[in-house]
Amino acid sequence: RAGESLNSVAARVAPDLPRQAVIDEIARMNEMSGSGLQVGQALLVPAYR
């Protein structure tokens, strides 16, 4: 979505976990070297129970 960042994605998928840990996991899963996202970019995100 336009205007989203790894920070906002992390907050949505795991609001109760440490934000930076979730951001790091998303970046690792997607082999990202930076934190920039493109509009429409598909991301793998961790599933937490």
C-alpha positions as CSV (number, residue, x, y, z in Angstrom):
1,R,0.0,0.0,0.0
2,A,1.1,3.5,-0.7
3,G,2.8,5.1,2.3
4,E,3.6,1.8,4.1
5,S,7.0,1.1,5.6
6,L,8.5,-2.0,7.2
7,N,7.7,-0.3,10.5
8,S,4.0,-0.1,9.7
9,V,3.9,-3.6,8.4
10,A,5.6,-4.9,11.5
11,A,3.2,-3.1,13.7
12,R,0.2,-4.7,11.8
13,V,1.5,-8.3,11.8
14,A,2.9,-8.4,15.3
15,P,1.7,-5.4,17.4
16,D,2.8,-7.0,20.7
17,L,6.3,-8.0,19.7
18,P,9.5,-5.8,19.7
19,R,9.1,-3.8,16.5
20,Q,12.8,-4.0,15.4
21,A,12.9,-7.8,15.8
22,V,9.8,-8.1,13.5
23,I,11.3,-5.6,11.0
24,D,14.6,-7.6,11.0
25,E,12.7,-10.9,10.4
26,I,10.7,-9.4,7.5
27,A,13.9,-8.0,5.9
28,R,15.6,-11.4,6.3
29,M,12.7,-13.4,4.9
30,N,12.6,-11.1,1.8
31,E,16.4,-10.8,1.4
32,M,16.2,-7.0,1.7
33,S,19.4,-5.0,2.2
34,G,17.5,-1.8,3.0
35,S,14.2,-0.7,4.5
36,G,12.7,0.9,1.3
37,L,9.5,-0.6,-0.1
38,Q,8.0,-0.1,-3.5
39,V,4.2,0.4,-4.0
40,G,2.7,-3.0,-4.8
41,Q,5.8,-4.9,-3.6
42,A,4.9,-8.4,-2.3
43,L,6.3,-9.2,1.0
44,L,6.7,-12.4,3.0
45,V,5.8,-11.8,6.6
46,P,6.2,-14.0,9.6
47,A,3.1,-15.7,11.1
48,Y,2.9,-15.4,14.8
49,R,0.5,-17.2,17.0
